[in-house]
Amino acid sequence: MSRLIFGWLTMAIASLPPWLGYALADLATGLHWCIPNRRHAALANLAVILPRASRRDRAQVARRIDADRTREPARQLHARRPRAG
């Protein structure tokens, strides 16, 4: 991806209000969870860490981990934004 396009995308995302940025991050997490290899890897790792947990519980933990990881860049981006006023 060229630096110019990356700069435009960064500027567009940085100009969004935080609530919309978080909503987009949550949407990306939902789409990311639909990739079978990704989902299987997360559940397999959690099966080792949480052997007595049900598959449903492990899936909830995996979704929370993915959501936190996806939201972190949005938090950092909005933390660097200069405050008006």
Summary of the structure (lengths in Angstrom):
residues: 85
radius of gyration: 16.4
end to end distance: 35.4
largest distance: 52.4
contacts: 190
relative contact order: 0.14
helix: 80%
strand: 0%
